[in-house]
Amino acid sequence: MVFRISIALLVVLVVLGVLLPETFYDVSAAALAGVIAYGGWLFLLIVALIVAFLLYLAFARYGALRIGGEDAEPEFSSATWLAMLFAAGMGIGLVFWGAAEPVSHLAAPPEALAPGSIDAARASMRYVFFHWGLHPWAIYALVGLAIAWFRYNLGKNGQISELLQPLIGRFASGWLAAAIDIIAVLATAVGVATTLGFGAAQISAGLSRSFGLPQGFGLQLTVIAIAFVLYMASSVSGLHRGIKWLSSTNLVIATLLALAVFVIGPTRFILDTFTTTLGGYINSLPDMSLRMAPYSGASWVGDWTVFFWAWWIAWAPFVGAFIARVSYGRTVREFVVGVVLLPSLVGFMWFAVFGGAALHAEIFEGTDLG
């Protein structure tokens, strides 16, 4: 029932988007604006609590508990496991926003800073670390750990509705459970569509600029079709073959790309940016985690932070289920370190390279990347 209703609702959304694009956009934008305006504070508070809760689990006595039981052994090596986590958790988002987000924040900075100023540059990188660091990975980790524990330690199916059984009790097998699972499916579909749209736009723009291909809907549709074929091929080949190989290859290519920019680009500036931003991020983490704008009425936090938190939450059922599947045999402490801390650190290095190179071009080379 959940699958059929979800498919039907998705078809309705697609048809409305095709037949009434402007109306569909206006309604969606109004709904998003309403959620941000009246629920933004709740997003920030909940995600901050998730980060604190997971760190507590990792370093409390619960950290020694093992997914699958005391005798469970991990299916994948630590390197392969981390490669899978990184590819599933961020993927094309790192490539799309690696340079785009710092440049955007430099032009329209948070905290009422002057556009293009040194303070705006510092804040732009600090918020990039914030938007792609501990908080999004903590969202994934909470859902992934819950699914893994219910599936491998309690013998459940690991559906999202089952995770809420302690809260909804006997309704966990009724209409409320079905509604929760349908919402999870819809959120996943919307999250995937958003990310695929970002990726298709960036790849098609790169192909157009590099090879002179006509930029437009046709090229983007071709990119999406190729991505779909690769996705299906990796899924059919299985977790231990296609997905494992794609994840490892993805990590190698990303590493080589980052190294190339690091070596060819402003190396010292990138290192200084990484160190400075990491210190600013750690120092400002509590403030950024709970910062709204009740006195100025500025929309920056809603447009960026709340939007990202909602995006990560929409992705959480899909990514969480994958993380749960590949994390069998890990302790809770290993899980939190591997899913939250290490990917965050890798993401920081990635954004220091690409964001730092982009800001250097904007500030010191006079290049207009906006």
Residue, then its C-alpha position, 0 to 999 in steps of 0.5 A: m500500500v505504501f509503495r502504490i500510494s507513494i508512486a501515485l502521489l509522485v505521479v501527481l506531483v510530476v504531472l502538476g509540475v509539467l502542466l502547471p509549472e508556474t503555479f506549482y512553483d509558486v505554491s511550493a515556494a510559498a510552502l517553503a517560505g512558511v516552513i522557514a518562517y514559522g519552523g526555522w527555529l525548530f529545525l535549528l534546535i532539533v539538529a543541534l540536539i541530534v549532534a549533541f546526542l550522537l556525541y554523547l552516545a559515542f563517548a558514553r558507555y553505549g559506545a561499546l555496543r555493537i550493531g548486529g550483536e557482540d559477535a558481529e563482524p564488519e562486512f567491509s574494510s574501514a577504507t571501503w566503508l568510509a568511501m561508501l559513506f562519503a559517496a552516499g552522503m554528499g556526492i554531487g553536492l560537494v562538487f556543485w557547492g565546493a566553490a559556489e557556496p563560498v562565493s555566494h556568501l562572499a557576495a551576500p554574507p550572513e550576520a549583516l557583514a559588508p559584501g566582499s569584505i575580509d570578514a565576509a570571506r571568513a564567515s563564508m568559509r565558516y558557514v560552509f564548514f557548518h552547512w557540510g560538517l557535523h550537523p548534516w552527517a549527524i542527521y544521517a547518522l541518527v537515522g542510520l544508527a536507528i535503522a541498523w539497531f532495529r534491523y540487526n539487533l531487534g530483528k525488525n524491518g527497519q522502516i521509518s515508522e518502526l523507528l517511531q514505535p516507542l513514540i506512537g505505540r500501537f499506531a506503529s502498524g496502522w494508518l499513521a505508520a503508513a503515512i509516515d513511510i509515505i512521507a519518507v518515500l516522498a521526501t527521499a524522491v524530492g531530495v534525489a530529484t533536487t540533487l540530480g537537478f543540481g548535478a545535471a545543471q553543473i555537468s551540462a554547463g561544464l560540457s557546454r563550456s569545454f566542448g561547445l555543446p548547446q546548453g539546454f534542457g536536451l543536454q541536461l536530460t542526456v546527463i540525467a539519462i546517463a546517471f540513471v543508467l549508471y545507477m541501475a547498473s551499480s544497483v543490479s550488480g550488487l553492494h559488493r561489486g558495483i556500488k563498492w567499485l563506484s564508491s572507491t573509484n569516486l573517492v579516488i577521482a575526488t582525491l586526485l581532483a582535490l590534489a590537482v587544485f591544491v598543488i596547481g592553485p594557491t597552496r599556502f592560501i588554501l592551508d591558511t584558509f583551512t586552519t583559520t576556518l577550522g578554528g573559527y568553526i569550532n569557536s563559533l559552533p554553538d552560536m551558528s547552531l542556534r542563530m536565527a535573526p529575530y531582531s533584524g528579520a533577515s532571511w539569510v539563515g532561512d535561505w541557507t541553513v534551514f534550507f540545508w537542514a531540511w534538505w539533509i532531513a529529506w535525504a536521511p531515510f535514503v542515506g540512513a538506510f544505506i549507511a545502516r546496510v553497510s555498517y553491520g558489525r561496527t560499534v556505536r563509537e566506530f559508527v559515530v566516528g566513521v559517519v560523523l567525524l571523519p566525513s566532516l573532516v574530509g569535507f572540511m579539506w575539500f571545501a578548503v581546497f575548492g572554496g579557498a581557491a575560489l575566494h582567492a580568485e575573487i579577492f586577489e585575482g579580480t576574477d568574477l565567479g559570481 
